[in-house]
């Protein structure tokens, strides 16, 4: 679990500093060391705590009128994601996590623009499904915000708001479907402490770093984590 702790700390630093990246760093590790349902529940809980902290640090710059339709469309996506989570074998989910995080990193690094990312309902459903199946809900929303040209402050606050809603609703649905066995508190509680520490570091970095230099390094790390997840999944087939 040392690797999971390090990933939680790094992911929290990255997301607090840039607005996203927590799940991209942590999800491949959790899927490697936990049962898929436990991995998703732990990720949703840790993400919930992190995004509460980010919003408390500065979450007033959110256009709720634009965000609300996206979040409404995410609700059926959350249910669809739970179906995938419970029906697919762990190896397939690990491969899916790896592919998702690598694709997200490549899209970010190359600044790709996709027409469908301007559609709030499409982005919302996709993010909801990814949230409860693979734990990687951020990339569609990141691309959606970038397509609307929001400011860095609004970008960070809107991402935190959307992740907060997805984590809260998704976590409640997974717990309702799977019961208390879906969460191991002996794993989750230490990770929450590391998330708090990572947020403090990331919040300071947000005010000082050059994101244009920082992001490529983080995304390169994400690619490595995704590749490791794919390799573990293929080994488990």
LUMDREN-509997 format. One record per atom (N, C-alpha, C): atom name; x, z, y. Coordinates in steps of 0.2 Angstrom, whole numbers. Atoms other than C-alpha are relative to their C-alpha. Example, Ala and Ser with C-alpha at 12.3 -4.5 7.8 and 13.67 -1.06 7.14 Angstrom:
<nodes>
{node N; {4; 0; -6}}
{node CA; {62; 39; -22}}
{node C; {4; 0; 6}}
{node N; {-4; -1; -6}}
{node CA; {68; 36; -5}}
{node C; {-4; 3; 5}}
</nodes>
This chain:
<nodes>
{node N; {4; 0; -6}}
{node CA; {0; 0; 0}}
{node C; {4; 0; 6}}
{node N; {-4; 1; -5}}
{node CA; {15; 0; 11}}
{node C; {0; -6; 4}}
{node N; {1; 6; -3}}
{node CA; {13; -18; 14}}
{node C; {-6; -1; 4}}
{node N; {6; 0; -4}}
{node CA; {-5; -16; 19}}
{node C; {0; 4; 6}}
{node N; {-1; -3; -6}}
{node CA; {0; -3; 31}}
{node C; {3; -3; 5}}
{node N; {-4; 4; -5}}
{node CA; {13; -14; 39}}
{node C; {-4; -5; 3}}
{node N; {5; 6; -2}}
{node CA; {0; -28; 40}}
{node C; {-5; 2; 5}}
{node N; {5; -3; -5}}
{node CA; {-13; -17; 48}}
{node C; {3; 2; 7}}
{node N; {-3; -1; -6}}
{node CA; {-1; -11; 61}}
{node C; {2; -6; 4}}
{node N; {-2; 6; -3}}
{node CA; {6; -28; 65}}
{node C; {-7; -4; 2}}
{node N; {6; 4; -2}}
{node CA; {-12; -36; 65}}
{node C; {-3; 3; 6}}
{node N; {3; -3; -6}}
{node CA; {-18; -23; 77}}
{node C; {4; -1; 6}}
{node N; {-4; 2; -6}}
{node CA; {-4; -26; 89}}
{node C; {-1; -7; 2}}
{node N; {2; 7; -1}}
{node CA; {-7; -45; 88}}
{node C; {-7; -1; 4}}
{node N; {6; 1; -2}}
{node CA; {-25; -44; 91}}
{node C; {-1; 4; 7}}
{node N; {0; -3; -6}}
{node CA; {-24; -31; 105}}
{node C; {3; -4; 6}}
{node N; {-4; 4; -5}}
{node CA; {-11; -42; 114}}
{node C; {-3; -6; 1}}
{node N; {2; 7; -1}}
{node CA; {-19; -59; 111}}
{node C; {-7; -1; 0}}
{node N; {7; 1; 1}}
{node CA; {-37; -56; 107}}
{node C; {-2; -2; -7}}
{node N; {1; 2; 7}}
{node CA; {-36; -62; 89}}
{node C; {6; 1; -5}}
{node N; {-6; 0; 5}}
{node CA; {-25; -61; 73}}
{node C; {0; 5; -5}}
{node N; {0; -6; 4}}
{node CA; {-30; -45; 65}}
{node C; {-1; -2; -7}}
{node N; {2; 2; 7}}
{node CA; {-39; -52; 50}}
{node C; {5; -5; -3}}
{node N; {-4; 5; 2}}
{node CA; {-27; -67; 49}}
{node C; {6; 3; -4}}
{node N; {-6; -3; 2}}
{node CA; {-12; -55; 46}}
{node C; {-2; 5; -6}}
{node N; {1; -6; 5}}
{node CA; {-21; -41; 35}}
{node C; {-4; -3; -6}}
{node N; {5; 2; 6}}
{node CA; {-34; -51; 24}}
{node C; {4; -2; -6}}
{node N; {-4; 2; 6}}
{node CA; {-21; -59; 13}}
{node C; {3; 5; -4}}
{node N; {-3; -5; 3}}
{node CA; {-13; -43; 10}}
{node C; {-5; 5; -4}}
{node N; {5; -4; 3}}
{node CA; {-29; -33; 6}}
{node C; {-3; -4; -6}}
{node N; {3; 4; 6}}
{node CA; {-35; -47; -6}}
{node C; {5; 1; -6}}
{node N; {-5; 0; 5}}
{node CA; {-18; -45; -15}}
{node C; {0; 7; -3}}
{node N; {-1; -7; 2}}
{node CA; {-19; -26; -17}}
{node C; {-7; 3; -2}}
{node N; {7; -3; 1}}
{node CA; {-38; -22; -18}}
{node C; {-5; -5; -4}}
{node N; {6; 4; 3}}
{node CA; {-54; -28; -27}}
{node C; {-3; -4; 6}}
{node N; {3; 4; -6}}
{node CA; {-62; -42; -16}}
{node C; {-5; 4; 4}}
{node N; {5; -4; -4}}
{node CA; {-77; -31; -11}}
{node C; {3; 5; 4}}
{node N; {-4; -5; -4}}
{node CA; {-65; -17; -6}}
{node C; {4; -2; 5}}
{node N; {-4; 3; -5}}
{node CA; {-54; -28; 3}}
{node C; {-4; -2; 6}}
{node N; {4; 2; -6}}
{node CA; {-68; -35; 14}}
{node C; {-3; 6; 3}}
{node N; {3; -6; -3}}
{node CA; {-76; -18; 17}}
{node C; {5; 3; 4}}
{node N; {-6; -3; -4}}
{node CA; {-59; -11; 22}}
{node C; {1; -4; 6}}
{node N; {-1; 4; -5}}
{node CA; {-56; -25; 33}}
{node C; {-5; 0; 6}}
{node N; {6; 0; -5}}
{node CA; {-73; -25; 42}}
{node C; {0; 7; 3}}
{node N; {0; -6; -3}}
{node CA; {-71; -6; 45}}
{node C; {6; 1; 4}}
{node N; {-5; 0; -5}}
{node CA; {-54; -7; 52}}
{node C; {0; -5; 6}}
{node N; {2; 5; -5}}
{node CA; {-59; -22; 62}}
{node C; {-5; 3; 5}}
{node N; {5; -4; -4}}
{node CA; {-74; -12; 69}}
{node C; {4; 5; 5}}
{node N; {-3; -5; -4}}
{node CA; {-63; 2; 75}}
{node C; {5; -3; 5}}
{node N; {-5; 4; -5}}
{node CA; {-50; -10; 83}}
{node C; {-4; -3; 5}}
{node N; {4; 3; -5}}
{node CA; {-63; -19; 92}}
{node C; {-3; 4; 5}}
{node N; {3; -5; -4}}
{node CA; {-71; -4; 99}}
{node C; {6; 2; 5}}
{node N; {-5; -2; -5}}
{node CA; {-54; 1; 106}}
{node C; {2; -5; 5}}
{node N; {-1; 5; -4}}
{node CA; {-51; -16; 113}}
{node C; {-5; 0; 6}}
{node N; {6; 0; -5}}
{node CA; {-68; -16; 122}}
{node C; {1; 6; 5}}
{node N; {-1; -6; -5}}
{node CA; {-65; 2; 129}}
{node C; {6; -1; 5}}
{node N; {-6; 2; -4}}
{node CA; {-48; -5; 136}}
{node C; {-2; -5; 5}}
{node N; {2; 5; -5}}
{node CA; {-57; -18; 146}}
{node C; {-4; -6; -3}}
{node N; {4; 5; 3}}
{node CA; {-72; -27; 139}}
{node C; {-6; -2; 4}}
{node N; {6; 2; -5}}
{node CA; {-83; -31; 154}}
{node C; {-1; -7; 1}}
{node N; {0; 7; -1}}
{node CA; {-79; -49; 155}}
{node C; {-3; -4; -6}}
{node N; {4; 3; 6}}
{node CA; {-92; -55; 142}}
{node C; {-6; -4; 3}}
{node N; {6; 4; -2}}
{node CA; {-104; -69; 145}}
{node C; {-5; 0; -6}}
{node N; {4; -1; 6}}
{node CA; {-118; -62; 133}}
{node C; {-5; -6; 0}}
{node N; {5; 5; 0}}
{node CA; {-130; -76; 138}}
{node C; {2; -6; -5}}
{node N; {-3; 6; 4}}
{node CA; {-118; -89; 130}}
{node C; {1; 3; -7}}
{node N; {-2; -3; 7}}
{node CA; {-113; -77; 115}}
{node C; {-6; 2; -4}}
{node N; {6; -2; 4}}
{node CA; {-130; -71; 110}}
{node C; {-2; -5; -6}}
{node N; {3; 4; 5}}
{node CA; {-136; -87; 101}}
{node C; {5; -1; -6}}
{node N; {-5; 0; 5}}
{node CA; {-119; -88; 92}}
{node C; {-1; 6; -5}}
{node N; {0; -5; 4}}
{node CA; {-121; -71; 85}}
{node C; {-7; 0; -4}}
{node N; {6; 1; 4}}
{node CA; {-139; -74; 80}}
{node C; {1; -4; -6}}
{node N; {-1; 4; 5}}
{node CA; {-134; -88; 70}}
{node C; {5; 2; -5}}
{node N; {-5; -3; 4}}
{node CA; {-120; -78; 62}}
{node C; {-4; 5; -6}}
{node N; {3; -5; 5}}
{node CA; {-133; -66; 53}}
{node C; {-1; -3; -7}}
{node N; {1; 3; 7}}
{node CA; {-138; -78; 39}}
{node C; {6; -2; -3}}
{node N; {-7; 1; 2}}
{node CA; {-120; -83; 38}}
{node C; {3; 6; -4}}
{node N; {-2; -6; 3}}
{node CA; {-116; -65; 34}}
{node C; {-2; 1; -7}}
{node N; {3; -1; 7}}
{node CA; {-128; -65; 19}}
{node C; {3; -5; -4}}
{node N; {-3; 5; 4}}
{node CA; {-121; -82; 13}}
{node C; {7; 2; -2}}
{node N; {-6; -2; 2}}
{node CA; {-104; -75; 13}}
{node C; {1; 6; -5}}
{node N; {0; -6; 5}}
{node CA; {-108; -59; 3}}
{node C; {-2; -4; -7}}
{node N; {1; 3; 6}}
{node CA; {-115; -71; -10}}
{node C; {6; -3; -3}}
{node N; {-6; 3; 2}}
{node CA; {-99; -80; -11}}
{node C; {5; 5; -2}}
{node N; {-5; -5; 1}}
{node CA; {-89; -64; -11}}
{node C; {-1; 3; -7}}
{node N; {1; -3; 6}}
{node CA; {-98; -57; -26}}
{node C; {-1; -5; -6}}
{node N; {1; 4; 5}}
{node CA; {-100; -73; -36}}
{node C; {7; -4; -2}}
{node N; {-6; 4; 1}}
{node CA; {-82; -81; -34}}
{node C; {5; 5; -3}}
{node N; {-5; -4; 2}}
{node CA; {-67; -74; -44}}
{node C; {5; 2; 5}}
{node N; {-5; -2; -5}}
{node CA; {-53; -65; -35}}
{node C; {5; -5; 1}}
{node N; {-5; 5; -1}}
{node CA; {-41; -79; -38}}
{node C; {-2; -5; 5}}
{node N; {2; 5; -4}}
{node CA; {-52; -91; -30}}
{node C; {-1; 2; 7}}
{node N; {0; -2; -7}}
{node CA; {-55; -80; -15}}
{node C; {7; 1; 3}}
{node N; {-7; 0; -3}}
{node CA; {-36; -77; -13}}
{node C; {2; -7; 2}}
{node N; {-2; 7; -2}}
{node CA; {-34; -96; -12}}
{node C; {-4; -2; 6}}
{node N; {4; 1; -6}}
{node CA; {-48; -97; 0}}
{node C; {2; 3; 6}}
{node N; {-3; -4; -5}}
{node CA; {-40; -84; 11}}
{node C; {6; -3; 3}}
{node N; {-6; 4; -2}}
{node CA; {-24; -93; 11}}
{node C; {-1; -6; 3}}
{node N; {2; 7; -3}}
{node CA; {-31; -110; 15}}
{node C; {-3; 1; 7}}
{node N; {4; -2; -7}}
{node CA; {-42; -102; 29}}
{node C; {5; 2; 5}}
{node N; {-4; -3; -6}}
{node CA; {-28; -93; 38}}
{node C; {6; -5; 1}}
{node N; {-5; 6; -1}}
{node CA; {-15; -108; 36}}
{node C; {-4; -5; 5}}
{node N; {4; 5; -4}}
{node CA; {-29; -120; 43}}
{node C; {0; 3; 7}}
{node N; {1; -3; -6}}
{node CA; {-32; -108; 57}}
{node C; {6; 0; 4}}
{node N; {-6; 0; -3}}
{node CA; {-14; -106; 61}}
{node C; {2; -7; 3}}
{node N; {-2; 7; -2}}
{node CA; {-11; -125; 61}}
{node C; {-4; -3; 6}}
{node N; {4; 2; -5}}
{node CA; {-26; -128; 72}}
{node C; {2; 3; 7}}
{node N; {-2; -4; -6}}
{node CA; {-20; -115; 85}}
{node C; {7; -3; 2}}
{node N; {-6; 3; -2}}
{node CA; {-2; -122; 85}}
{node C; {0; -7; 3}}
{node N; {1; 7; -2}}
{node CA; {-7; -140; 87}}
{node C; {-5; -1; 6}}
{node N; {5; 1; -5}}
{node CA; {-21; -136; 99}}
{node C; {-5; -5; -1}}
{node N; {5; 5; 2}}
{node CA; {-33; -146; 90}}
{node C; {-7; 1; 3}}
{node N; {7; 0; -2}}
{node CA; {-50; -150; 97}}
{node C; {-5; -3; -4}}
{node N; {5; 3; 4}}
{node CA; {-65; -152; 86}}
{node C; {-7; 0; 3}}
{node N; {7; 1; -4}}
{node CA; {-82; -158; 92}}
{node C; {-5; 6; -2}}
{node N; {5; -4; 2}}
{node CA; {-92; -146; 81}}
{node C; {1; 7; 3}}
{node N; {-1; -7; -3}}
{node CA; {-84; -130; 89}}
{node C; {-3; 1; 7}}
{node N; {4; -1; -6}}
{node CA; {-94; -133; 105}}
{node C; {-7; 2; -2}}
{node N; {7; -2; 2}}
{node CA; {-110; -129; 95}}
{node C; {0; 7; -2}}
{node N; {1; -7; 2}}
{node CA; {-114; -111; 95}}
{node C; {-3; 2; -6}}
{node N; {3; -2; 7}}
{node CA; {-125; -110; 80}}
{node C; {4; -2; -6}}
{node N; {-5; 2; 6}}
{node CA; {-113; -120; 69}}
{node C; {6; 5; 0}}
{node N; {-5; -4; -1}}
{node CA; {-99; -109; 75}}
{node C; {-2; 7; -3}}
{node N; {2; -7; 2}}
{node CA; {-109; -93; 72}}
{node C; {-2; 1; -7}}
{node N; {1; 0; 7}}
{node CA; {-115; -97; 55}}
{node C; {6; 0; -4}}
{node N; {-6; 1; 4}}
{node CA; {-98; -102; 49}}
{node C; {4; 7; 1}}
{node N; {-3; -6; -1}}
{node CA; {-90; -86; 57}}
{node C; {-3; 5; -4}}
{node N; {3; -5; 4}}
{node CA; {-103; -75; 48}}
{node C; {2; -1; -7}}
{node N; {-1; 1; 7}}
{node CA; {-100; -83; 31}}
{node C; {7; 1; -1}}
{node N; {-7; -1; 1}}
{node CA; {-81; -82; 33}}
{node C; {1; 8; 1}}
{node N; {-2; -7; -1}}
{node CA; {-82; -64; 39}}
{node C; {-2; 4; -6}}
{node N; {2; -4; 6}}
{node CA; {-91; -57; 23}}
{node C; {3; -3; -7}}
{node N; {-3; 3; 7}}
{node CA; {-82; -69; 10}}
{node C; {7; 1; 0}}
{node N; {-8; 0; 0}}
{node CA; {-64; -70; 16}}
{node C; {3; 4; 5}}
{node N; {-3; -5; -5}}
{node CA; {-63; -58; 31}}
{node C; {3; -4; 6}}
{node N; {-4; 4; -5}}
{node CA; {-57; -72; 42}}
{node C; {-5; -3; 5}}
{node N; {6; 2; -4}}
{node CA; {-71; -74; 55}}
{node C; {2; -3; 7}}
{node N; {-2; 1; -7}}
{node CA; {-60; -77; 71}}
{node C; {1; -8; 1}}
{node N; {-2; 7; -2}}
{node CA; {-54; -96; 70}}
{node C; {-6; -4; 3}}
{node N; {5; 4; -4}}
{node CA; {-71; -104; 74}}
{node C; {-2; 2; 7}}
{node N; {2; -3; -6}}
{node CA; {-75; -92; 88}}
{node C; {6; -1; 5}}
{node N; {-6; 1; -4}}
{node CA; {-57; -94; 95}}
{node C; {-1; -7; 3}}
{node N; {0; 7; -2}}
{node CA; {-59; -113; 95}}
{node C; {-6; -1; 5}}
{node N; {6; 1; -4}}
{node CA; {-77; -112; 103}}
{node C; {2; 3; 7}}
{node N; {-2; -2; -6}}
{node CA; {-70; -101; 117}}
{node C; {5; -4; 4}}
{node N; {-5; 4; -3}}
{node CA; {-55; -112; 120}}
{node C; {-4; -7; 3}}
{node N; {3; 6; -2}}
{node CA; {-67; -127; 121}}
{node C; {-4; 1; 6}}
{node N; {3; -2; -6}}
{node CA; {-76; -118; 135}}
{node C; {4; 2; 6}}
{node N; {-5; -1; -5}}
{node CA; {-60; -115; 145}}
{node C; {-1; 7; 3}}
{node N; {1; -7; -3}}
{node CA; {-63; -96; 147}}
{node C; {7; 3; 2}}
{node N; {-6; -3; -2}}
{node CA; {-50; -85; 156}}
{node C; {3; 4; -6}}
{node N; {-3; -5; 5}}
{node CA; {-38; -74; 146}}
{node C; {-4; 6; -1}}
{node N; {3; -7; 1}}
{node CA; {-47; -58; 150}}
{node C; {-7; -1; -3}}
{node N; {6; 2; 3}}
{node CA; {-64; -66; 146}}
{node C; {1; -1; -8}}
{node N; {-1; 2; 7}}
{node CA; {-57; -73; 130}}
{node C; {1; 6; -5}}
{node N; {-2; -6; 4}}
{node CA; {-50; -56; 124}}
{node C; {-6; 4; -1}}
{node N; {6; -4; 0}}
{node CA; {-66; -47; 128}}
{node C; {-6; -3; -4}}
{node N; {5; 4; 4}}
{node CA; {-78; -60; 121}}
{node C; {1; 0; -8}}
{node N; {-2; -1; 7}}
{node CA; {-68; -60; 105}}
{node C; {-2; 6; -3}}
{node N; {1; -6; 3}}
{node CA; {-68; -42; 103}}
{node C; {-8; 2; -1}}
{node N; {7; -1; 0}}
{node CA; {-87; -41; 107}}
{node C; {-3; -4; -7}}
{node N; {3; 4; 5}}
{node CA; {-91; -55; 94}}
{node C; {2; 3; -7}}
{node N; {-2; -3; 6}}
{node CA; {-80; -47; 81}}
{node C; {-3; 7; -2}}
{node N; {4; -6; 1}}
{node CA; {-88; -30; 84}}
{node C; {-6; 0; -3}}
{node N; {7; 1; 3}}
{node CA; {-105; -36; 80}}
{node C; {0; -3; -7}}
{node N; {-1; 3; 7}}
{node CA; {-99; -46; 65}}
{node C; {2; 5; -5}}
{node N; {-3; -6; 4}}
{node CA; {-89; -31; 58}}
{node C; {-6; 5; -2}}
{node N; {5; -5; 0}}
{node CA; {-104; -19; 61}}
{node C; {-5; -3; -5}}
{node N; {5; 2; 4}}
{node CA; {-117; -30; 53}}
{node C; {2; -2; -7}}
{node N; {-3; 2; 7}}
{node CA; {-106; -37; 39}}
{node C; {1; 6; -4}}
{node N; {-2; -6; 4}}
{node CA; {-100; -20; 34}}
{node C; {-6; 3; -2}}
{node N; {6; -3; 2}}
{node CA; {-118; -13; 34}}
{node C; {-3; -4; -6}}
{node N; {3; 4; 5}}
{node CA; {-124; -28; 23}}
{node C; {4; 1; -7}}
{node N; {-4; -1; 6}}
{node CA; {-109; -26; 11}}
{node C; {-1; 6; -4}}
{node N; {2; -6; 3}}
{node CA; {-112; -8; 9}}
{node C; {-7; 1; -3}}
{node N; {6; 0; 3}}
{node CA; {-130; -10; 6}}
{node C; {-1; -4; -6}}
{node N; {0; 4; 6}}
{node CA; {-127; -23; -7}}
{node C; {4; 3; -6}}
{node N; {-4; -2; 5}}
{node CA; {-113; -15; -16}}
{node C; {1; 8; -1}}
{node N; {0; -7; 0}}
{node CA; {-115; 4; -12}}
{node C; {7; 3; 2}}
{node N; {-6; -3; -2}}
{node CA; {-102; 17; -9}}
{node C; {7; -2; -4}}
{node N; {-6; 3; 3}}
{node CA; {-90; 9; -22}}
{node C; {4; -5; 4}}
{node N; {-3; 5; -4}}
{node CA; {-86; -4; -9}}
{node C; {5; 2; 4}}
{node N; {-5; -2; -5}}
{node CA; {-75; 7; 1}}
{node C; {4; 6; -3}}
{node N; {-5; -6; 2}}
{node CA; {-60; 18; -4}}
{node C; {3; 3; 6}}
{node N; {-2; -4; -6}}
{node CA; {-58; 31; 10}}
{node C; {8; 2; 0}}
{node N; {-8; -1; 1}}
{node CA; {-40; 35; 3}}
{node C; {4; -6; 3}}
{node N; {-4; 5; -3}}
{node CA; {-35; 18; 8}}
{node C; {-2; -2; 7}}
{node N; {2; 2; -6}}
{node CA; {-46; 15; 23}}
{node C; {2; 5; 6}}
{node N; {-1; -5; -5}}
{node CA; {-42; 31; 33}}
{node C; {7; -1; 3}}
{node N; {-7; 1; -3}}
{node CA; {-23; 29; 34}}
{node C; {1; -7; 4}}
{node N; {0; 6; -4}}
{node CA; {-26; 11; 39}}
{node C; {-2; 0; 7}}
{node N; {3; -1; -6}}
{node CA; {-37; 16; 53}}
{node C; {5; 4; 5}}
{node N; {-5; -4; -4}}
{node CA; {-23; 28; 60}}
{node C; {5; -6; 2}}
{node N; {-5; 5; -2}}
{node CA; {-11; 13; 60}}
{node C; {-3; -5; 5}}
{node N; {4; 4; -4}}
{node CA; {-24; 2; 68}}
{node C; {0; 3; 7}}
{node N; {0; -4; -7}}
{node CA; {-25; 15; 83}}
{node C; {7; -1; 3}}
{node N; {-7; 0; -2}}
{node CA; {-6; 15; 84}}
{node C; {2; -8; 2}}
{node N; {-1; 7; -2}}
{node CA; {-6; -4; 84}}
{node C; {-3; -2; 6}}
{node N; {4; 1; -6}}
{node CA; {-19; -5; 97}}
{node C; {4; 2; 7}}
{node N; {-4; -3; -6}}
{node CA; {-9; 6; 109}}
{node C; {6; -5; 2}}
{node N; {-5; 4; -1}}
{node CA; {6; -5; 107}}
{node C; {-2; -7; 3}}
{node N; {3; 6; -2}}
{node CA; {-4; -21; 109}}
{node C; {-3; 0; 7}}
{node N; {3; 0; -7}}
{node CA; {-13; -16; 124}}
{node C; {5; 0; 6}}
{node N; {-5; 1; -5}}
{node CA; {3; -13; 133}}
{node C; {3; -7; 0}}
{node N; {-3; 6; 0}}
{node CA; {10; -29; 127}}
{node C; {-4; -6; 4}}
{node N; {5; 4; -4}}
{node CA; {-6; -38; 134}}
{node C; {2; -1; 7}}
{node N; {-2; 0; -7}}
{node CA; {0; -34; 151}}
{node C; {7; -3; 2}}
{node N; {-7; 2; -1}}
{node CA; {18; -40; 149}}
{node C; {2; -6; -3}}
{node N; {-4; 5; 4}}
{node CA; {21; -53; 136}}
{node C; {-3; -7; 3}}
{node N; {1; 7; -1}}
{node CA; {21; -72; 138}}
{node C; {-3; -2; -6}}
{node N; {4; 2; 7}}
{node CA; {7; -77; 125}}
{node C; {2; -6; -2}}
{node N; {-2; 7; 2}}
{node CA; {14; -95; 125}}
{node C; {6; 1; -5}}
{node N; {-6; -1; 4}}
{node CA; {30; -88; 117}}
{node C; {-2; 4; -6}}
{node N; {2; -5; 5}}
{node CA; {22; -74; 107}}
{node C; {-4; -3; -6}}
{node N; {5; 3; 5}}
{node CA; {8; -84; 98}}
{node C; {3; -4; -5}}
{node N; {-3; 4; 5}}
{node CA; {19; -97; 89}}
{node C; {3; 4; -6}}
{node N; {-3; -4; 5}}
{node CA; {29; -83; 81}}
{node C; {-5; 4; -5}}
{node N; {6; -3; 4}}
{node CA; {13; -74; 75}}
{node C; {-3; -5; -5}}
{node N; {4; 4; 5}}
{node CA; {5; -89; 68}}
{node C; {5; -3; -5}}
{node N; {-4; 2; 5}}
{node CA; {21; -94; 59}}
{node C; {0; 6; -6}}
{node N; {0; -5; 5}}
{node CA; {20; -77; 50}}
{node C; {-7; 0; -3}}
{node N; {7; 1; 3}}
{node CA; {1; -80; 47}}
{node C; {1; -6; -6}}
{node N; {-1; 5; 5}}
{node CA; {6; -96; 38}}
{node C; {4; 2; -6}}
{node N; {-3; -3; 6}}
{node CA; {18; -87; 27}}
{node C; {-4; 5; -4}}
{node N; {5; -4; 3}}
{node CA; {5; -74; 23}}
{node C; {-5; -4; -4}}
{node N; {4; 5; 3}}
{node CA; {-7; -88; 19}}
{node C; {3; -3; -6}}
{node N; {-3; 4; 6}}
{node CA; {5; -97; 7}}
{node C; {1; 5; -5}}
{node N; {0; -5; 5}}
{node CA; {8; -80; -2}}
{node C; {-6; 1; -3}}
{node N; {6; -1; 2}}
{node CA; {-10; -78; -4}}
{node C; {-2; -6; -5}}
{node N; {1; 5; 4}}
{node CA; {-12; -95; -11}}
{node C; {4; 0; -7}}
{node N; {-4; 0; 6}}
{node CA; {2; -93; -23}}
{node C; {-2; 6; -5}}
{node N; {3; -6; 4}}
{node CA; {-5; -76; -29}}
{node C; {-7; -2; -4}}
{node N; {6; 2; 3}}
{node CA; {-22; -84; -32}}
{node C; {1; -5; -5}}
{node N; {-1; 5; 6}}
{node CA; {-15; -99; -42}}
{node C; {3; 3; -6}}
{node N; {-3; -3; 5}}
{node CA; {-5; -87; -52}}
{node C; {-5; 4; -4}}
{node N; {5; -3; 3}}
{node CA; {-21; -78; -56}}
{node C; {-5; -4; -4}}
{node N; {5; 4; 3}}
{node CA; {-31; -93; -62}}
{node C; {1; -1; -8}}
</nodes>
